[in-house]
């Protein structure tokens, strides 16, 4: 498996920082003895510039790896802590170069200790979950891609469910609209039927009144005929 370019750059950056500390210490020794150290000063300045560029490259590589999900968030935090240590070293080395800060021998000692620590298990790895512990860079990237694919599949399934629910809601809404139209038609039919019933009731009442009047007239006519017959009927 190919080495991780970030750690390769980190190793070379640490070596540059260590070299700067050694040269600063050497320059200070020359100055104490009254010897010229202009060449060392030029070399230190060039190394400091190179160190700054290396740290900027490490920041760019880390940002790219995190944004493209090439490493886990836990691994990104671990690398960020290593990068912060390098930035602190750069600041101390620059201050020592300007004779404003920590003595270079102390800086060099701290650098050697940090290099020795890299051979031991990193304390940040103790919190790493079991499923990623011991995996290489490519394996971690494959696992992350698998997790992202599973998340995408879950989102697709959720989107499909939401689409079905939306379609069901639209169908229910259409069915309710049809039912409302049927109810409106029935209400209109009942209203028309009620109006017809009222009209027929009025007609029946009118016919009934007319029938009653005709009956009374017939009775009166029959009584008149009876009276006339009795009046003209001869008697002995």
C-alpha positions, 0 to 999 in steps of 0.5 A, a space after each residue: 500500500 502506498 504511503 499516505 502523502 500527508 504523513 510523508 510531508 509531515 515527516 519531512 516537515 518535522 525534519 526541517 524543523 529539527 534542522 532549523 533548531 540545530 542550526 540556530 543552536 550552532 549559530 548562537 554558539 558561533 556568536 558566543 565565540 565571536 565568530 561569523 554566522 552569516 551563512 548560517 543565518 541565510 540557511 536558517 532563513 531559507 529553512 524557515 521559509 521552506 517550513 512555512 510552505 510545508 505547513 501550508 501544504 499540510 493544511 491544504 492536504 488535510 482540508 482536501 482529505 476531510 472535505 472529500 471524505 478520504 479520512 474519518 473525522 477522528 483521523 482529521 482531528 488527530 492530524 489537526 492536532 499534529 499540525 497545530 504542534 508544528 505551527 507552535 514549533 514554527 513560532 518558537 523557532 522563528 522567535 529563537 531565530 530573532 533571539 526573542 524566545 525559547 533557547 534552541 536547545 530546548 526546542 530541539 529537545 522538544 522536537 526529539 521527544 515528539 519524534 520519539 512519541 511518533 513511534 508509540 501508539 498515538 493517544 488519539 487512537 485510543 478513542 477510535 471505534 473498533 470498526 476502524 481500528 487497525 485499518 489502513 488509509 485505503 481501507 478507511 476510504 473504502 469504508 467511508 465510501 461504503 457508509 456514504 453509499 448506505 446513507 445515499 441508499 437510505 435517503 433514496 428509500 426515504 425519498 421514495 416513501 415520501 413520494 408514495 405518501 404524497 401520491 396517496 395524499 393526492 389520490 385521497 384529495 381527488 377522491 374527497 373532491 369527487 365525493 363532495 361533487 356527488 354530495 352537491 348533486 344529491 343536495 340539488 336533487 333533494 332540493 328539486 324533489 322537495 320543490 316538486 312535492 310542494 307544487 304537487 301538494 298545492 295542486 292537490 289542495 286546490 283540486 280538493 277545494 274545487 271538488 268540495 265546491 262542486 259537491 255542494 252545488 250538486 246537493 243544492 241543485 238536487 234539493 231545488 229539483 225535489 222542491 219543484 217536484 213536490 210543488 207541482 205534484 198533483 194531490 187528490 
